[in-house]
Structure formats: C-alpha cells, structure tokens
Amino acid sequence: METQEAKQCVRQWLQALFTPGADLQAVMAQHWPAEASFKIAYPFDNQDRDGATQHYYEPLFASFPDIARREDIMVTGEDEGAVWVGITGHYEMSFRKSWLGIPATNQRATLRFGEVYRVSDSGLTEAQILIDIPMLMTQAGVNPLPPSLGSELPVPGPATQDGLLQDAQPLDASKKTLTLVDDMLAGLGEFDGKTLESMAIERFWHPSMNWYGPCGIGTTRGIAGFQQGHQRDFVMAFPDRAVVTDIRFAEGNYAVSSGVPSMRGTHSGGDWLGLPATNREITMSVMDWWRREGDLLVENWVLIDLLDIYRQLGVDVLGRMEKRQAGSAQAPA
C-alpha cells in the first residue's frame, strides 16, 4: 500500500461514514474486517469492528445527528514497514441527546479529535482514536476538572493552512521533520530531574511556538509559556516516564506520533492536574502532530486521554460529573 493510496482509502471510508442517513453497520462492514482493532479513548477502550460500531459510532451519531468533520491536518507515512494515516481536527454538531452522561445542550457544539489509522494492502486494519471529552463537558457547563494552567481557547489549524497535504511531499523534507522530532524527543530524555534547562528545548522549538493541549491542560505560547503551563509540572510529577509504544511518521513539514497507550510513569514527584503525588504507576495515551518551519518546530497539536489518566489515579471524572449534576438538581431553588 502506497502512502497516498492509504490516504484515499481512509477518505473513502470517512466520506461513507459521514454521509447523512448512512447505514453505520453496513459502512463499517464494507470498510473494516470483523477482527479490526479500535483503540479508543476511555470509556470506550479496545473494541473490534462490531464493538466500535455499537459502543462508539452509533451513540455518537445518535447524540449528534448532524455531526460533521472539520479536518485540519492529514499526514501519512511509514513506521516499521506499516503505512499509517494521522488526522486531527474538530467535529461540529448540534448536541441533541445526552452522551456519556453529559447533558444535551440543544446548541452547537464542537469536539476535538485525533485519529491514526493503519492501512494494509487489504484495507483498513487498525484505528487509534482520542477525543477531548472534557472540552464537551465544558460546553455543557458540567466539567468537574480543576482549571487549566494554559488558556482554554479554540484550537486553530496550522498557521500556514496547508495541513491536509493534498499532494505527495518531498522525501527530504519528510526526513528532516522526522529527524527533528526524534532529536527533540531524545532531548526530553536528558532531563536531570532538577531543572528544565537540562533538556535545552530551545534547540528544537521556535521561541514563539504554540502548544495546543487538551482541555484540562490548555494551550500555551512560547517556550517559557509551555514550561510554565505544562512541561514543568508534568516532568516533575513523573520522573521515571518512559515510552511504551510509539508510532511515528512524517510527511513534508508535518510529523505524527501516537500510542494508545504510548507512555508509562509513576506519579511520584509532585502535583499534576490538581492531584498530589499518588505513587501509582500509570500508562498514558497521547497523540501529537507537529509542524516544522526551517530547523525548528513551531506548532504542536496534542491530545491526551485525561479521563483514563484520572481513572488510574483514582478519580472517576464521569462519575464525579454525574454526582454534581444530581446534587445541583436536588438543591433548593
């Protein structure tokens, strides 16, 4: 399977899936084998084709009947002989029926997504999907998470507006982007456990970089903003963090990394996400899209399965949300 053919395979499936009135089961059966692997954000977790249809897609379309995709970045490439396609963007829809206990607003809603697909000569075989559920909770007014350190603003697409990569990209540009990302990630491993300066991230990042994190962490600007709004607390909280599995590929000036899960670490070094150290070892599902300009990274779109992380740290976010709703309903007027 050539990389550009892989993009077309994914596009055909998504076009069929989001055709109004589509028969979801028929579309899924046409484009996916029964044993296909769907690794989806908590609480959906790992599913085969029929499980993903029943537990993820059918409720999604029932709650958001006019759901539509707005894709910002679509990148394809190879990793260890497999061909992958990575897409990030937003769903736009009317919120008509409660979903995951989040009450319907009957208003316009948006939901950020990240998807990475494995495509073989026989077609689609694996999907990794993260969605920013706290973002939807916030729009419904029921987000129980503590305030983000970063800014909670709408996440834009690339400043260059060229993220969909309609044409094949120069191989040397793709190699340069992937090498820069590899070197940057290796640099993060140079953390001495004491100072952020030990990682010297200015070797890899533009001074006015934008880091677009998930709801619950937020967006930051500039190296100092990134360190203050996310990196400092994270690396201090998980001093033994390490990669579990990592799909990584690049196309032109863009690179993608994904793993569900992708990292592990022990929450032993300090507060993170409003929680004191729990000394629990957890895994983390993370997706990244990077954009390179010249010799530096300038934009980074990040999705993290925060609900799963909180679950492993002993907090049931969905349960807490429902309890607060029940308490509000019982409160005297």
N, C-alpha and C positions, 0 to 999 in steps of 0.2 A: 504494500500500500504506500503510494507516494504521499508526501505531506499535504500537497494541495488537494489531492483526491480525498484525503481524510477530512479536510475542511468541508468539502462538498457533501460528504456522507453525513456529517453532523448537521449541516444546514438543512439537508433534505428531511432529516428526522424532526428537527425543531420546527420547520415550516409545517409539516404534517401535524405535529403535536398541538401547535397553537392556531390551527385553522378552526374558526368558530364552528361549534357543533360537531367536532371530530369525535369519533368513537375511540376513546382512550385505549381500551383493551386491544382493539384491532390495530391501532397505530403502534402500540408497544410490541405486539406480536409480529408485526411486519418488519420492525427495525431492530429488534433485540432478540437474541436467543433466550430460551427459558432460564438457562443457568447463568445468565449475565450477572455481574456483580455491581450493586449500587451501594456505595458507601456515603451515607447522607448524615448531615448534622443531627445531633441529639434533638428530639427524642426518636427520630426515625431509624437511625443506626444502619446496620447492614441488612440488605434485602436482595432477593433475587428479582427477576423481572416482574412477576406477578405481585410480589410483596410490595415493590416500589409503586406499582400501579395502584394497588388498593390503599396503601397506608400514606403515600406521599402525594401522588399526582391527582387522584380522584378528590381527596379532601381539598387540595389546593384550588382546583377548578370549581369546586362547589362553593367555596367561600369567596372566591374572586372570579365570578363568571365572565368578566370581560378582560381578564388578565392579558397583558401584552408585554413583550420583551423590548428593552432598550439596551442594546449591547454597546459597550464602549471599547472593548479590546478583544481580539480573537487571534490567538497565536498558535502555530503548530510547529512541531519538531520531533526529534527522536531522542529517546533515552534508553540506553542498553538494548538497542535493537527494536524497541517498541515505538510506534507512532502515536503521538498524543495531540490533542487539541484542547486549549485552555481558553475559556471565555469568562469575562466578568462584565457586570452591568447592573441594571435595575429592572425589576418588574414594576409596571404601572397598572393600577386596577382600582375598581370600586370594592370596598370592603363590605360585603353583603351578609356574611354568615360567620359566626364566631369560629376561630381557628386556633387550635392548641389552647383553648380556654381564653384566648384574647378576644374581648368583646368586639363585635362588628360595629363600625362607626357609620356605615352607610355613606361614607365620604371617600374621596380619592385617597389612595394610599400608595406607598412605594416600598419596595422590599429589595434590598441589595443582595446579589447572588454571585457566587463563584462556582464554576463548573470545569472539570477536567475529564476528558473522555479518551479512552484507549480505543484505537481503531485498527483492526487487522484486515487481512485480505477478505475475510468473510463478513466484515462489517463491524458494528459497534459491539464491544465486549465488556467494558468496564466504565462506570461513572463514579466520580467523586464530586460531591455537591455540598457546599456550605452556604447557608443563608443567614442573614443578620436579623434573627428573631427579635432581639431587644430593640432594634430600630422600629419594628412594627408595634411593639409594646408601648414605646414612647409616643407614637402617633395616636394610639388608643388611650393614652393617659394612665397606663397601668404598669409602667416599668418599675420594678422594685429594686433595681440595681443602684448602687451609690453613684453620685455624679462623676462623669468622666473627667480625667485630668486634662485631656485635649478638648478641642472645640467640637461640638456636635453640630455640624453643618452639612448640607447636601454634598455628597461626594461627586466631583466632576469627573468627566473623562479626561483623556490626555490633552495637555495644553496645545499640542500640535494637531489634534483632531485627526489623527491618522492611525488609530489603534486597530482598525478592523483588517488592515493588511490584505487588501483585495488581490494584490499581485505577489508573486514569488519574490523574496528578498535576497540581496547579495549574501553569499555564503560567508564572506569575510566579515561582514557586519554582524551576522548572527554569532560567529565565533568570538568576535570581540566582546559582544554583550555578555555571552555566557561566561567567558573568562573573567570579566569584571565582576559579575555576580559571584562566581566561585571564589575569587580572591577576597571579595567583601565578606562572604560568609566565613571563610577561613580566618579573616581578621577578627571576627567576633570571638573566635576561639582563643584569641590571645589575651582575653580579659584576665587580669591578675587577681580578681576578687576584691580589689580595693578601689581603683579609680577607673572611670570610663576612658580617661586619656590613654590607658594601656592598649586600647583597641585601635586608636588613631583612625577613626572612621572618616576623617576628612580626606584620607587617601582615595576614598571611593565615592563620596557623596558631594554634590554641589552645595555650597553654603546656604542657598535658598531652597533646598529640597522640600518637597511636600510628601508627608507620610499620611496616607488615608487609612486610619484604623477603623475597626468596627465600633458600633455603638456600645458604650461601656468603657472604651478607651479613648476614642475620638481621633480627630485629625490634628496634626502638628505641622509647623513650618520651620524650616531651618534646622541645622544640626543641634543647636542649643535647645530649640523647642522640642525636637524629637527626644533628646536626652532627658529633658525635664518632664515631658508629657507621657513618656512610655519607657524608654530604654533603661533608665536608672533603676526604677522600682523593679522592673522585670528581671534584669540580670542579677540584682542583689537578692531577690526572692528565690531564684532558682540557680544557685551557684554551681550545681552539677548538671545543668541542662545538656542534652546531647540529642543528636539526630537518631530517630528510629528508622524511618524510611523516607525517601525524598525523591520525587520525580522532578527533574529539572531540565528545561529545554529553552531554546531561544530562537527567535525569528526576527531578523533585522535589528532594530533598536530596542526590541522588547524581549523580556525573559519571563518565565513562569516557573514556580516551584509549588509542589503540592504533596501532601501526605495526610491520610485520614486513618490513623494518626501519623504525624510527622516527627514529633519530639517527645521526649520524656524528661522529667526533672523532679527533684524533691523540693517541696515548698518549705524551705528551712531557714531562709536568710532574712526574712522580714515581711512587712505588709505588702500586699498586692491586691488590687481590686477591692479594697476595703476590708480585707481579711488578714488578721495576724497570721504568722507562720503556723502551719498545721503539722509540719513534719510528715506530710503524706507524699508518696511518690505517685505522680500522675502522668498521663500522656496528653498531648495537645495536638489537635487537628488545625493546621494552618495552611492557607494559600496566599501566595504573593505574586503580584505582577509588577515588574519593574520597567521603567523607560530610561534609556541611556541617551545622553547628549555628549558627543565627543568622548572624553575619557572618564566621565562621571555619571553617576545615577542621579536623576533629577526628580522622579516621581515613583511612588511605591503604593500600590493598592493592596490592602491586607484584609483578609477575612480569617477570623478565629472562632472556633466553636466554643464560645464562652459559656453557654449553658452546660456543656459537657464538662468543662473545667470546674465550674462551680459545683456540679454534681459530685465530682470526685473529691472536692474539698469540703463536702458535707452540707452544701446548700442546694435545695430544690427550688430553683428560680420560678418554674411554672407553678409549683405548689404554693410558694410564697405569694405570687401574684394573685392566685385564686383566693387565698385566705384574706388578703387585703380587700379584694372585691367583696367578699362575703361580709367582712367587717364594715365596710362602707355602706352596704345595703341595709345592715341592721342598725346603723347609727340613727339616733333620733333626728328628725328634720329640724 
